[in-house]
């Protein structure tokens, strides 16, 4: 299983970035891809998730209305469009995958321990 994030960088507050997660090598019947972030000295927290079976999306309250998760199945790539960025969005952003039984929904979309495989992360820094 390989998950490779890209698209991080330095941006001013109010700006935008689009993160990409190239996923390969897993054969789950159904799965969910999640985005997480970890700021220095803080726990890794769930940001967003998308279900492979029906495209249902989930967001943490802190990013609702600003971040959008999407997928391009032809490219096996999941995106996180981040708008109206704030300094508190500064963190390393990770994508991760959790396998799901066929036909079952995502019961724990933003729970770190529900995910089986992780990427290496990409740094996002938002300056004030």
N, C-alpha and C positions, 0 to 999 in steps of 0.2 A: 504494500500500500504506500502510495506516495501522494503527499499534499504539499504543494509549493505555493507559498504566498508571494505576492509582489505588489508594487504600487505605493508602498509607504513613502514617506518623505517629510519635509519641513514645509509648513504652510502657515499663513497668518490666520488669526481668528476671523471667522466669517467665511473662510475659504472652503474649498472642496477637494476631495481626493477620491479616487476609485481604487479599491483594493481588488485583486484577483486571487483566486485560489484554483490552481490547476490540479485536478484530482485524477488518480489512476490506480489500477491494481487491486480494486476490491470488487467482490462479487456478491454483495448482499442482495437479497430479494428486494427489499426496500431500504431506504436509508435517509438520514437527515444530515445536512451539512450545517455546521454552526460556526459563527464567528465569535471569538472571545477576545478579551484584552486584559493586559496586566500592566498596571502602572507600578513604578518603584515603591516597594514597601507595602503593596496592597495585594489582596487575593485576586486570582484570575476570575473574571466575571463574564457571564454570557451577555452578548450584545444582540445577536440575531441568529435566526435559524430558518432554513427552508427545507420542506419535505419533498422527497423525490417522487412520491406517489401522486400527490395532487397539487404540489406547489404552494401549499399553505405556508405562510410566513409568520414569524414571531419576532418580537422586538422587546428589548428592555425598555422600561419607562424612560430612562435617561436619554434614549436616542430616538424614540418615536417621533415621527414627523420630520426628522433630519436625515436618517439613514434609510437606505433601501437595499434589500438583498434581492438578487435575481440569479438566474442560472441560464447558461447556454449549453444545452445537452449535447449539441453537435460537437462542441469544443471541450466538453467535460470540465467546464470552468464555472465557478461561482463568483459573483461579484458583490462587493459591498460599496455602494455609492454613499459617500459621506458628505453632507452639505452643512452649511452653517456651523462649521467646526468651532469648538471652544477649547481653551487651554486644558480643561479637565478631560478632554478626549485624548490627551497625550498618553501613549502606552505602546507596548508591543502588541500587535494584533495577530491572532492565530486563527487558522481555520482547522476544523476537526470534523470527523465523520463518525456517526453511530449507526450500526446496523439495526434494522427493525424487522420483525416478522411481517410477511407479506399481508397487506391489507390492514395492518395496524397503524394507527396514527402515531404522532410523536407525543409521548406523554411527558417527557422531560426535556423540552427544547433548549433550555438555557442552563441546564445542570451540567457542570463540568464533568462529573464522574460518570455520566451516561455515555460519554464519547470514548470510542475505542482507539482512534488514531489521530495524530496531530501533525501539523506542519511545524516548520522551524520558526515562524513568526516574521513579521515585518514591522519596523519601527515607524510610528506616526508621532510627529511632534508638532504641536500647535502653539505658535507664539502669540503673545498678547500685544 
